[in-house]
Amino acid sequence: MPIKDDYQCGYMGERYGQCNEGAIEGSDYCFWHDRDVDKSGDNVRALLEERARKGTPMEGFYLKGADLDNLDLVCPEGNNVYQLINSDLSRCSLVKAHLYRADLSGCNLLKADLSGANLHRTRLIGSNLLGVNFKSARIEHVDFGDAFLQEEKAHQARREGDQHKSRELFEEAEEIARNIRKHCEAQGLFHNAGEFFYREMTLNRYRFPCFSWRRTASKVVDLLSGYGEKPERLVLFSVSFIVFFSLFYFLLGIEDSGVTVRYQSGQPLYNNLVSWLETLYFSVVTFTTLGYGDLNPVGLSRLFAAIEAFIGSFTLALFVVVFVKKMTR
């Protein structure tokens, strides 16, 4: 492609400023930034690899629909990485591309084909991953960032009061999480699949209006078990709930062989501590619905005992389901 003499490309990048490549004839941009240049040829892959070996960042490249099968962007020099950032790679064919540790942050990868690609340690933070084909790609240690591009835009739209746009973007983000989760499951990466299932369900919750019944119910399930992916939350909830209710029994009183066990302001600290330990024991057997019968609720304590027994039986059943789900993976 003929280059204009002493005429610099007019592209201005967000991170690295103006492109230092020469503009091509009949254009204000270089080969990589000109949207009108045909990049469907077989030589584009070799040209891109040659450009990468210059060692300077590649930002804002327009490669929509390019055939980049077997592209090699693995930097051979120690800890250095090749950067191809904020670029348009939508509908690109990147089948079996070698992208180990490559930085593709901010790229538009809409419906790109990354099947069989080596994405080990690849950075995809802030990239558009809608419709990407990850079949058989190495995605176990990909850095997807804490939030997808659509997720960040959805939160911004919600802050600006555009609820319709926000819901659409959350749906797209949910679709991305579901797509990655399915590919993880297909490859047996069940731990990763669990992480993206959690993100998928969280994004699904954001689609509903604040304080709506469906969003509130979804949030409760999240707090209790992380949508079945975080059983430790159930353990923490159970322990906290048991201790919390033991304080009610300590104040309201329970009965031990006809003797009321409760807080007594005139008793020494040790005696009150022993009484609280008894109410804690009663709270444990009530929550687990063991019901030994050695201690009994009296008065208003009966109401709290009924509530605790109901919630305890539900929580234990939920814990079994969550635990089995995690273990069978």
SERO-144997 format. One line per 10 residues: their letters; for each residue x, z, y of N, C-alpha, C. Coordinates in steps of 0.2 Angstrom, whole numbers, plus 5000, padded with zeros to 4 digits. Layout:
a	X,Z,Y,X,Z,Y,X,Z,Y  ...
//
This chain:
mpikddyqcg	5004,5000,4994,5000,5000,5000,5004,5000,5006  5004,4995,5011,5008,4994,5017,5007,5000,5021  5013,5003,5024,5013,5009,5028,5014,5007,5035  5010,5009,5040,5012,5008,5047,5018,5011,5049  5022,5008,5053,5028,5010,5056,5027,5016,5061  5030,5022,5060,5030,5027,5064,5023,5029,5066  5018,5029,5061,5011,5031,5063,5009,5036,5057  5008,5042,5060,5007,5048,5055,5000,5048,5053  4998,5050,5047,4991,5051,5045,4988,5056,5049  4981,5054,5051,4978,5059,5056,4974,5064,5052
ymgerygqcn	4975,5065,5046,4971,5071,5043,4974,5078,5045  4970,5082,5047,4972,5089,5049,4969,5094,5044  4973,5097,5040,4971,5102,5035,4969,5109,5037  4965,5112,5034,4964,5119,5036,4969,5124,5035  4973,5123,5030,4979,5128,5028,4985,5125,5031  4987,5119,5030,4994,5117,5031,4994,5112,5037  4989,5111,5041,4989,5107,5047,4989,5099,5045  4992,5096,5050,4992,5088,5049,4997,5086,5043  4994,5081,5040,4997,5077,5035,5004,5074,5037  5009,5074,5034,5015,5071,5036,5017,5065,5033
egaiegsdyc	5012,5062,5029,5012,5055,5026,5011,5050,5032  5013,5044,5030,5012,5038,5035,5005,5035,5034  5002,5033,5039,4995,5030,5039,4996,5023,5036  4991,5021,5032,4992,5014,5029,4989,5009,5034  4991,5003,5033,4988,4997,5037,4981,4997,5038  4978,4996,5044,4971,4996,5045,4967,5002,5044  4971,5008,5045,4968,5015,5044,4972,5020,5048  4968,5025,5050,4971,5031,5053,4974,5036,5048  4973,5035,5042,4975,5039,5037,4979,5037,5031  4983,5041,5028,4987,5039,5022,4983,5037,5016
fwhdrdvdks	4986,5035,5011,4983,5033,5005,4979,5038,5002  4981,5044,5002,4978,5050,4999,4972,5052,5003  4971,5051,5009,4966,5054,5013,4961,5049,5016  4962,5043,5014,4958,5037,5016,4952,5037,5011  4946,5038,5013,4940,5037,5009,4939,5030,5007  4941,5025,5010,4939,5018,5009,4944,5015,5004  4949,5018,5002,4954,5015,4998,4952,5016,4991  4952,5011,4987,4950,5011,4980,4955,5015,4976  4953,5021,4973,4958,5025,4969,4956,5025,4961  4953,5020,4959,4950,5019,4952,4955,5016,4947
gdnvrallee	4961,5014,4950,4966,5011,4946,4970,5015,4941  4973,5012,4936,4977,5016,4931,4983,5019,4934  4985,5017,4940,4992,5019,4943,4991,5025,4947  4985,5027,4948,4984,5033,4953,4987,5040,4950  4986,5040,4943,4989,5046,4940,4996,5047,4941  5000,5041,4940,5007,5041,4941,5009,5042,4948  5005,5039,4953,5006,5040,4960,5006,5048,4962  5000,5051,4959,4999,5058,4961,5004,5062,4958  5007,5061,4952,5012,5065,4949,5018,5064,4953  5020,5058,4955,5026,5057,4959,5025,5061,4966
rarkgtpmeg	5019,5061,4969,5018,5064,4975,5019,5072,4974  5017,5074,4969,5017,5081,4967,5024,5084,4967  5029,5079,4964,5036,5081,4963,5039,5082,4970  5036,5079,4975,5040,5080,4982,5040,5088,4984  5036,5092,4980,5036,5099,4982,5032,5101,4988  5029,5097,4992,5025,5099,4997,5018,5099,4995  5014,5104,4998,5007,5105,4997,5003,5098,4997  4998,5098,4993,4993,5092,4993,4987,5095,4995  4985,5093,5001,4978,5096,5004,4974,5091,5006  4967,5091,5004,4962,5087,5007,4962,5080,5004
fylkgadldn	4966,5079,4998,4966,5072,4995,4959,5070,4993  4958,5063,4994,4951,5061,4992,4952,5057,4986  4950,5059,4980,4951,5056,4973,4945,5056,4969  4939,5055,4973,4933,5055,4970,4932,5049,4964  4930,5051,4958,4929,5046,4953,4936,5044,4950  4942,5046,4952,4948,5044,4949,4949,5045,4942  4952,5041,4939,4954,5042,4932,4961,5045,4931  4961,5052,4930,4967,5056,4930,4968,5059,4923  4966,5055,4918,4967,5058,4911,4974,5059,4910  4976,5065,4907,4982,5067,4905,4987,5068,4911
ldlvcpegnn	4984,5069,4917,4988,5071,4923,4992,5077,4921  4998,5077,4924,5003,5082,4923,5005,5085,4929  5002,5091,4931,5004,5095,4937,5007,5101,4935  5011,5101,4930,5014,5107,4928,5021,5107,4931  5022,5112,4936,5028,5112,4940,5034,5115,4935  5039,5111,4935,5045,5113,4930,5050,5118,4933  5049,5120,4939,5053,5125,4943,5051,5132,4943  5053,5136,4938,5052,5143,4938,5045,5145,4940  5044,5149,4946,5038,5152,4948,5034,5148,4953  5037,5142,4954,5034,5137,4959,5027,5134,4956
vyqlinsdls	5023,5132,4960,5017,5129,4957,5015,5123,4961  5012,5118,4958,5009,5112,4962,5003,5114,4965  5002,5112,4972,4996,5114,4975,4992,5107,4976  4986,5107,4974,4981,5101,4976,4975,5105,4978  4974,5107,4984,4969,5111,4987,4964,5107,4991  4958,5110,4992,4953,5107,4997,4952,5100,4996  4953,5098,4990,4953,5090,4989,4946,5088,4985  4944,5082,4986,4938,5080,4983,4940,5076,4976  4939,5080,4971,4940,5078,4964,4933,5077,4960  4928,5076,4964,4921,5075,4961,4921,5069,4956
rcslvkahly	4918,5070,4950,4917,5065,4945,4924,5062,4943  4929,5066,4944,4935,5063,4941,4936,5064,4934  4939,5060,4930,4941,5061,4923,4948,5064,4923  4948,5071,4921,4954,5074,4920,4954,5077,4912  4952,5072,4908,4953,5074,4901,4960,5075,4899  4961,5081,4895,4967,5083,4893,4973,5083,4898  4971,5085,4904,4975,5086,4910,4979,5092,4909  4986,5092,4911,4990,5097,4910,4991,5101,4917  4987,5106,4918,4986,5110,4924,4988,5117,4924  4993,5118,4920,4995,5125,4919,4998,5128,4926
radlsgcnll	4995,5133,4928,4997,5137,4934,4996,5133,4941  4992,5127,4940,4991,5123,4946,4986,5126,4951  4987,5125,4957,4982,5128,4962,4977,5123,4964  4971,5123,4962,4966,5119,4964,4961,5122,4968  4963,5127,4972,4958,5131,4976,4954,5127,4981  4948,5128,4982,4944,5124,4987,4942,5117,4985  4944,5115,4979,4943,5108,4977,4935,5107,4975  4933,5101,4977,4926,5099,4975,4927,5096,4968  4925,5099,4962,4925,5097,4956,4918,5095,4953  4914,5093,4957,4907,5092,4955,4907,5087,4949
kadlsganlh	4904,5089,4943,4904,5084,4938,4910,5081,4935  4916,5085,4937,4922,5082,4934,4923,5084,4927  4926,5079,4923,4927,5080,4916,4934,5083,4915  4934,5090,4913,4940,5093,4911,4941,5095,4904  4937,5091,4900,4937,5092,4893,4944,5092,4890  4946,5097,4886,4953,5097,4883,4959,5098,4887  4957,5100,4894,4962,5101,4899,4966,5108,4898  4972,5108,4899,4975,5115,4899,4975,5118,4906  4970,5123,4906,4969,5126,4913,4972,5134,4913  4977,5135,4909,4979,5141,4908,4983,5144,4915
rtrligsnll	4980,5149,4917,4982,5152,4924,4981,5147,4930  4977,5142,4929,4975,5138,4935,4970,5142,4940  4972,5141,4946,4968,5144,4951,4962,5139,4954  4956,5141,4953,4950,5138,4955,4946,5142,4960  4949,5146,4964,4945,5150,4968,4942,5146,4974  4936,5147,4975,4932,5143,4980,4931,5136,4979  4932,5134,4972,4930,5127,4971,4923,5126,4969  4921,5120,4970,4914,5118,4968,4914,5116,4960  4911,5120,4956,4912,5119,4949,4905,5117,4946  4901,5115,4950,4894,5113,4947,4895,5107,4942
gvnfksarie	4892,5108,4936,4892,5102,4932,4899,5100,4929  4904,5104,4929,4910,5103,4926,4910,5103,4919  4913,5099,4915,4914,5099,4908,4920,5102,4906  4919,5108,4903,4925,5112,4901,4926,5112,4893  4923,5107,4890,4923,5107,4883,4930,5107,4880  4932,5112,4876,4938,5113,4873,4944,5114,4878  4942,5115,4884,4948,5116,4889,4950,5124,4888  4956,5125,4890,4959,5132,4889,4957,5135,4896  4952,5140,4895,4949,5143,4901,4949,5151,4901  4953,5153,4896,4953,5160,4895,4956,5164,4901
hvdfgdaflq	4961,5161,4904,4964,5165,4910,4964,5161,4916  4959,5157,4917,4958,5154,4923,4956,5159,4929  4958,5158,4935,4957,5162,4940,4951,5159,4944  4945,5161,4942,4939,5158,4946,4937,5162,4952  4941,5167,4954,4939,5171,4960,4934,5176,4958  4932,5180,4963,4927,5186,4962,4920,5183,4963  4920,5177,4967,4913,5174,4968,4914,5167,4968  4909,5163,4966,4909,5156,4966,4907,5153,4973  4909,5147,4974,4908,5144,4981,4901,5145,4983  4896,5143,4979,4889,5143,4980,4887,5150,4981
eekahqarre	4890,5155,4978,4888,5162,4979,4889,5164,4986  4895,5163,4988,4897,5165,4995,4893,5161,5000  4891,5155,4999,4887,5151,5004,4880,5154,5004  4878,5156,4998,4871,5159,4997,4870,5166,5001  4875,5170,5000,4875,5176,5004,4875,5175,5012  4879,5170,5014,4879,5168,5021,4873,5165,5023  4869,5161,5019,4863,5159,5021,4858,5164,5021  4858,5169,5017,4854,5175,5017,4855,5179,5023  4861,5180,5025,4862,5184,5031,4860,5180,5038  4859,5173,5037,4857,5169,5043,4849,5168,5043
gdqhksrelf	4846,5171,5037,4839,5171,5037,4836,5165,5033  4840,5161,5031,4838,5155,5027,4837,5156,5020  4831,5159,5018,4830,5161,5011,4829,5156,5006  4826,5150,5008,4826,5144,5004,4832,5142,5002  4837,5141,5006,4843,5138,5005,4847,5143,5001  4846,5150,5002,4850,5155,4999,4848,5155,4991  4841,5154,4990,4839,5154,4983,4842,5148,4979  4842,5142,4982,4845,5136,4979,4852,5137,4977  4856,5140,4982,4863,5141,4981,4864,5146,4975  4860,5151,4975,4861,5156,4970,4859,5153,4963
eeaeeiarni	4854,5148,4963,4853,5145,4957,4858,5141,4954  4862,5137,4959,4868,5133,4957,4873,5138,4955  4874,5143,4958,4880,5148,4956,4878,5151,4949  4872,5152,4948,4870,5155,4941,4871,5149,4936  4869,5143,4937,4871,5137,4933,4878,5137,4931  4882,5138,4936,4890,5137,4935,4892,5143,4930  4889,5149,4931,4891,5155,4927,4889,5154,4920  4883,5151,4919,4880,5149,4912,4884,5144,4909  4886,5139,4912,4890,5134,4910,4897,5136,4907  4900,5140,4911,4906,5143,4909,4905,5148,4903
rkhceaqglf	4900,5152,4903,4899,5157,4898,4898,5153,4891  4894,5147,4891,4893,5144,4885,4899,5141,4882  4903,5138,4887,4910,5135,4884,4914,5141,4881  4914,5147,4884,4918,5153,4882,4915,5155,4875  4909,5155,4874,4906,5156,4867,4908,5151,4862  4908,5145,4864,4909,5139,4859,4916,5140,4857  4921,5143,4861,4928,5144,4859,4929,5150,4856  4924,5155,4856,4925,5161,4853,4928,5166,4858  4928,5165,4864,4930,5169,4869,4925,5174,4871  4923,5178,4867,4917,5182,4868,4918,5187,4874
hnageffyre	4924,5190,4875,4925,5195,4880,4924,5191,4887  4926,5185,4888,4925,5181,4894,4918,5179,4894  4915,5177,4889,4908,5176,4889,4904,5181,4891  4905,5188,4890,4902,5193,4892,4903,5194,4899  4908,5193,4902,4910,5194,4909,4905,5189,4913  4905,5182,4911,4901,5177,4914,4894,5178,4913  4892,5181,4907,4885,5183,4906,4882,5188,4912  4887,5193,4913,4885,5198,4918,4885,5195,4925  4889,5190,4927,4889,5186,4933,4882,5182,4933  4881,5179,4928,4875,5175,4927,4868,5179,4929
mtlnryrfpc	4868,5185,4926,4862,5189,4927,4862,5192,4934  4868,5194,4936,4868,5196,4943,4866,5191,4948  4868,5185,4947,4866,5179,4952,4858,5178,4951  4856,5179,4945,4849,5178,4944,4845,5183,4948  4847,5189,4948,4844,5194,4952,4844,5193,4959  4849,5190,4962,4849,5188,4969,4844,5183,4971  4842,5179,4967,4837,5174,4968,4830,5177,4971  4829,5184,4969,4822,5187,4971,4823,5190,4977  4817,5191,4981,4818,5195,4987,4820,5202,4986  4823,5205,4991,4825,5212,4991,4819,5216,4990
fswrrtaskv	4819,5221,4986,4814,5226,4985,4808,5224,4981  4809,5217,4979,4804,5215,4974,4804,5218,4967  4799,5218,4964,4798,5222,4957,4804,5219,4952  4804,5212,4952,4809,5209,4947,4816,5211,4949  4818,5211,4956,4824,5212,4958,4826,5220,4956  4821,5224,4958,4822,5231,4957,4823,5233,4949  4819,5230,4945,4820,5231,4938,4826,5228,4935  4829,5222,4938,4835,5219,4936,4841,5224,4938  4840,5227,4944,4845,5231,4946,4846,5237,4942  4840,5240,4940,4840,5246,4935,4844,5245,4929
vdllsgygek	4842,5239,4926,4846,5237,4920,4853,5236,4921  4855,5233,4927,4862,5233,4928,4865,5240,4929  4862,5244,4932,4865,5251,4933,4866,5255,4927  4861,5254,4922,4861,5257,4916,4866,5254,4911  4866,5248,4910,4870,5245,4905,4874,5239,4907  4874,5237,4913,4877,5231,4915,4875,5225,4911  4868,5224,4910,4865,5219,4907,4867,5219,4899  4869,5225,4897,4871,5225,4890,4879,5224,4889  4882,5223,4894,4889,5221,4894,4894,5227,4895  4891,5233,4898,4895,5239,4900,4891,5245,4897
perlvlfsvs	4892,5246,4890,4889,5252,4887,4892,5259,4890  4898,5258,4893,4900,5265,4896,4896,5267,4901  4892,5263,4905,4887,5265,4910,4882,5269,4907  4880,5267,4901,4874,5271,4897,4877,5278,4896  4883,5279,4893,4886,5285,4892,4886,5290,4898  4889,5287,4904,4889,5290,4910,4882,5293,4912  4878,5288,4912,4871,5290,4914,4868,5295,4910  4869,5295,4903,4867,5300,4898,4869,5307,4900  4876,5307,4901,4879,5314,4903,4877,5316,4909  4876,5312,4914,4874,5314,4921,4867,5317,4921
fivffslfyf	4863,5313,4917,4856,5315,4916,4855,5322,4913  4859,5323,4907,4858,5329,4904,4860,5335,4908  4866,5334,4912,4868,5340,4916,4863,5341,4922  4860,5335,4925,4855,5336,4930,4849,5340,4928  4847,5338,4922,4841,5342,4920,4842,5349,4918  4848,5350,4916,4850,5357,4914,4849,5362,4920  4850,5359,4926,4850,5363,4932,4842,5365,4933  4838,5360,4932,4831,5361,4932,4829,5367,4928  4831,5367,4921,4829,5372,4917,4832,5378,4919  4838,5378,4922,4842,5384,4924,4838,5388,4929
llgiedsgvt	4835,5384,4934,4831,5387,4939,4824,5388,4937  4821,5384,4933,4814,5385,4931,4813,5390,4925  4818,5390,4921,4818,5395,4915,4816,5392,4908  4819,5394,4903,4817,5392,4896,4816,5399,4892  4814,5398,4886,4813,5404,4882,4817,5404,4876  4820,5410,4875,4825,5411,4869,4822,5417,4865  4818,5416,4860,4816,5422,4856,4812,5427,4860  4808,5424,4865,4804,5428,4869,4807,5431,4875  4814,5429,4876,4817,5431,4882,4818,5425,4887  4817,5426,4893,4817,5420,4898,4825,5419,4900
vryqsgqply	4827,5413,4899,4834,5412,4901,4833,5408,4908  4836,5410,4913,4836,5407,4919,4841,5410,4924  4841,5407,4930,4846,5410,4935,4843,5416,4938  4848,5421,4938,4846,5428,4941,4851,5429,4946  4848,5430,4952,4852,5431,4958,4856,5438,4958  4853,5443,4955,4857,5449,4954,4862,5450,4949  4862,5445,4944,4867,5445,4939,4874,5443,4941  4879,5445,4937,4886,5443,4938,4887,5435,4937  4892,5432,4939,4893,5425,4939,4894,5423,4931  4897,5427,4927,4898,5426,4920,4891,5425,4917
nnlvswletl	4887,5430,4918,4880,5430,4915,4876,5424,4916  4876,5422,4923,4873,5416,4925,4876,5409,4922  4883,5410,4921,4886,5404,4918,4884,5403,4910  4883,5409,4907,4881,5409,4900,4874,5406,4900  4870,5408,4904,4863,5406,4904,4863,5398,4906  4867,5396,4910,4867,5389,4911,4869,5385,4905  4874,5388,4902,4876,5384,4896,4871,5384,4890  4867,5389,4890,4861,5388,4886,4856,5383,4888  4855,5383,4894,4850,5377,4897,4853,5370,4896  4860,5370,4896,4864,5364,4895,4863,5362,4888
yfsvvtfttl	4863,5366,4883,4862,5365,4876,4855,5363,4875  4850,5366,4878,4843,5364,4878,4842,5357,4880  4846,5355,4886,4845,5349,4889,4848,5343,4884  4853,5345,4880,4856,5340,4875,4851,5339,4870  4848,5344,4867,4844,5343,4861,4837,5340,4863  4835,5341,4869,4829,5338,4872,4830,5331,4873  4836,5329,4876,4838,5322,4878,4838,5318,4871  4842,5321,4866,4843,5317,4860,4837,5318,4855  4832,5322,4857,4825,5323,4853,4827,5326,4847  4832,5330,4846,4833,5334,4840,4828,5340,4839
gygdlnpvgl	4827,5343,4844,4822,5348,4844,4822,5354,4839  4828,5358,4839,4829,5363,4834,4824,5368,4834  4821,5370,4840,4816,5375,4840,4818,5382,4842  4825,5382,4843,4827,5389,4844,4826,5391,4852  4825,5386,4856,4824,5387,4863,4818,5383,4865  4814,5386,4869,4807,5382,4871,4806,5382,4879  4804,5377,4881,4802,5376,4888,4796,5381,4890  4796,5383,4896,4790,5387,4898,4788,5385,4905  4782,5385,4907,4780,5384,4913,4781,5376,4915  4784,5376,4921,4785,5369,4924,4791,5365,4920
srlfaaieaf	4795,5369,4916,4800,5366,4912,4797,5362,4907  4791,5363,4905,4788,5358,4900,4788,5351,4902  4786,5350,4909,4785,5344,4911,4792,5340,4911  4797,5344,4914,4804,5341,4914,4806,5339,4907  4805,5344,4902,4807,5342,4895,4804,5336,4892  4797,5335,4894,4794,5329,4892,4797,5323,4895  4798,5323,4901,4801,5317,4904,4808,5316,4901  4812,5321,4900,4819,5320,4898,4819,5317,4890  4814,5320,4886,4814,5317,4880,4812,5310,4879  4807,5308,4884,4805,5301,4884,4811,5296,4886
igsftlalfv	4814,5298,4892,4820,5294,4894,4825,5294,4889  4827,5300,4886,4832,5301,4881,4831,5296,4875  4825,5296,4873,4824,5292,4867,4825,5284,4869  4822,5282,4875,4823,5276,4877,4831,5274,4878  4834,5279,4881,4841,5277,4882,4845,5277,4876  4844,5281,4871,4848,5281,4865,4846,5274,4861  4840,5272,4861,4838,5265,4858,4842,5260,4862  4842,5260,4868,4846,5255,4872,4853,5255,4871  4856,5261,4870,4863,5261,4868,4865,5258,4862  4860,5259,4857,4862,5256,4850,4861,5248,4851
vvfvkkmtr	4857,5246,4854,4856,5239,4855,4862,5236,4859  4864,5239,4864,4870,5237,4868,4877,5237,4864  4877,5243,4860,4883,5244,4856,4884,5239,4850  4878,5237,4847,4878,5232,4842,4879,5226,4844  4877,5224,4850,4878,5218,4853,4885,5216,4855  4889,5222,4857,4896,5221,4859,4900,5221,4852  4898,5225,4847,4902,5225,4841,4901,5218,4837  4895,5215,4837,4894,5210,4833,4898,5203,4836  4900,5204,4842,4904,5198,4844,4911,5198,4842
//
